[in-house]
Amino acid sequence: MIALDRLDQLDLAAYVRPGDGIIFGQGTGEPLGLTQKLVEQRARYPGAKIFMGSGFSKTFAPEHADHLRFTGIGAIGTLRKLTSAGALDPIPCHISSIEGLLREGIVRSDVVLLLVSPPNAQGQYSFGLVNDVLRTAISRARVVIAEVSEQVPWTHCDQPLLASEITVAVRSDTRPLELPAAPFGELEKRIAAHLQPFIADRSTLQMGIGAVPEAIISMLGDRRELGIHSGMVGDSVVDLIEKGAVTNAHKGLDPGVSISGVLFGTQRLYRFADRNPALRLCPTSYTHHGSTLYKLKRLVSINSALEVDLTGQVNAEAIGAEHIGAVGGQVDFVRAAVQTGGVSIIAFAATGRRGESKVVANLSGPVTTARSDVDLIVTEHGVAQLRGRSLRERVRAMIAIAAPEHRDELMRQARMTWREL
């Protein structure tokens, strides 16, 4: 391992070749010093292709596609700017499938850039805030460059990072990105209130990003003996743990330990996670794969949608040609939830910012979650329990949770297909 004391000592172009596949930690795990250098020196490795998960920094802009090529899972966070400009070409895929794409070389990881903590007394580095597909990416990499920052917490991971796995380690004072919990108001609280009867004590929680999942989590402080097994966790999980609602004693796996792949939060979460054995970061092959999920007990999957049609088809990716979200881990968890004695929840506001209905007769984008997989669909107007229901029953249930001003038109459109409603 080559050790450097300052970022300005690193000539990134000495390690990155034209056409290389590049992977780095997503979201809060982005090594900001290294990615800034990646952009600054991009003319020296034309055609290098970056695979991105979620992004929340301002590092990358459409004009950087003059030399770099961008692909990834979708348009989460600031990556929407890249997709809108046509600079990022999304790959529709489940989170659980990404490690397989890396192992098979379909998504290349010639160069891996990491943001890690300093080593512990045993000389083990920690992945810090993100440990999702990075270990698999490293196994295929020619070069691993680590930005080592004192600002990054040392977190327990499934497997620590060793100096022998790092090509170049450069010291940095980089403060990791912070993602405050999405604010929520009365609308989101109304949605969450409908779910009170469906989330019982001893449930195992998986949650997505957004105001509605945050509102749902906020109402669970009076629950007891909950478990956490999720692709991501934020500050709100710390709230639940400190209220005594989470013990992880009854989820069927990892007793006493909350499991996640990434930490998307603020310094509050990072301080909580630092050297805390009750929180462990694991790769997606563990957090999202069915071989793990189906062993859990009473899994409650909480996710959102851009729109849902009258039969229960969920679109969480795009409106028309405008890419907004991603397939993500929604389907992985939706399918597992009901198999474990739990429930799958798709929760969203019934109308959009312009007053348009998000309960629709026909989706304007792709089907992310099939109608055969859905369970509970929830808006501020109620809950549609779709699992096991016929198509006509689903149509009536979905219209009932649409905004009142849109129900007549939805019924009119539905009767063009189902005359007897």
Residue, then its C-alpha position, 0 to 999 in steps of 0.5 A: m500500500i502506498a500511503l500519502d499524507r495529502l490529496d494534492q500528492l495524488d495523481l489520480a490519472a496515474y492509476v485510472r486508464p481510459g475506458d476503465g470502469i469506476i465504482f465509488g461509495q454511493g450517497t454519504g459514502e462518496p469520497l468527495g476529495l477523490t471524486q473531485k479529482l476524478v472530475e478535474q483530471r477526466a481528460r486524461y482518461p477519456g471514456a472512463k465509465i462510472f457506475m453510480g448508486s444514489g448521489f447527493s453531492k454536487t460533484f458531477a455535472p452534465e458537462h463532465a460527460d465530455h470525457l466521462r461516461f455515467t451509468g447507474i441504478g437511476a436518478i436518486g438525489t442530485l443524479r436526476k440532473l445527469t439523467s435529465a440531461g441524458a448524461l446518465d444512462p440508467i440500468p434497470c436492476h434490483i439492488s440484489s442483482i448488482e453484486g452479480l453484475l459486478r462478479e460477471g463483469i457486466v458492470r466493470s470495477d477496474v478502479v474502486l474509490l473509497l471513503v474509509s475510517p482510520p484503522n483500529a488497534q488491529g490495523q483494520y479499516s472500516f467502510g464507514l458509512v457504506n458497505d453495499v457492493l464495495r467488497t465485491a467491486i474490490s474483488r474485481a478491481r485492479v486499483v483500490i484508492a482509499e480516502v482515509s478521514e478522521q471524520v468517518p466513523w469506524t463501524h462494524c461491517d461484515q468484513p473489515l478492510l485490510a491495508s493489503e487490499i488498498t493500492v493507495a491510501v491518502r489522508s484527508d480531513t473530508r467531512p462526509l455528506e450528511l442527509p437530514a431526515a426528510p421533513f414531513g407534515e400533516l399530509e404524511k401524518r395522515i398517511a402514517a395514521h392509516l398504518q397503525p393497525f398493520i405494524a405490530d410489536r416484534s415486527t422487523l422493519q425495512m424503510g425507504i427514503g422520503a417524507v412518508p417513510e419518515a412519518i411512518i417511522s415517527m409513529l412507532g415509538d410506542r412499539r416494543e421489541l422491533g427489529i431493523h433489517s434494511g438497505m439503509v437507515g437514517d437518524s430516525v432509527v436512532d430515535l426508535i432505538e433510544k425510545g426502547a422500541v428496537t431490541n432486535a430480539h425477535k427478527g429471526l437473524d442477528p439477535g441484538v444487532s440492527i442490520s443495514g447496508v448504508l447509513f444515510g443521516t447526519q452526525r447524530l447517526y454517525r456518532f451513534a454508529d461509531r464502534n457500536p456493535a449493535l449496528r452492522l453494515c452488510p453487503t447487498s448479498y445479505t441485506h437484500h437477497g432472498s436467502t436472508l430475507y425469507k429467514l426474517k420474521r414479520l418483515v414490514s417493508i415500507n416504500s413509496a411510489l411515483e404512481v400506482d395504477l388501478t390494478g396495483q402496478v407500481n411505478a417508482e422510476a420515471i414519469g414518461a421519459e423523465h427518470i426520477g427514481a430507481v428500481g432500487g430494493q423495493v421489489d426485493f423487500v416487497r416479495a419477502a415481506v408477506q412470506t415472513g408473516g409481515v406486510s408490504i407497504i407502498a405509501f404515497a400522497a394521492t395527488g402530485r404537486r400540480g394536483e394531478s392524481k397519482v392513482v392512475a388508470n394507466l401508468s405513465g412510466p415503467v412497472t417497478t413492482a408487479r401487481s402480483d407482488v403488492d400487498l398494502i397500497v396507502t394514501e391519505h385517504g385510506v388503505a387498499q389491501l390488494r393481496g389476493r383480490s381480483l382485478r375488479e376488487r382492486v379497481r374499486a379499492m384503489i379508486a376509494i383511496a384516490a383523491p375525491e376530485h379524481r374518483d369519477e374520472l378514474m371510474r369512467q376510465a375503469r369502466m372502459t375496461w371493466r364495465e361492471l363496477 
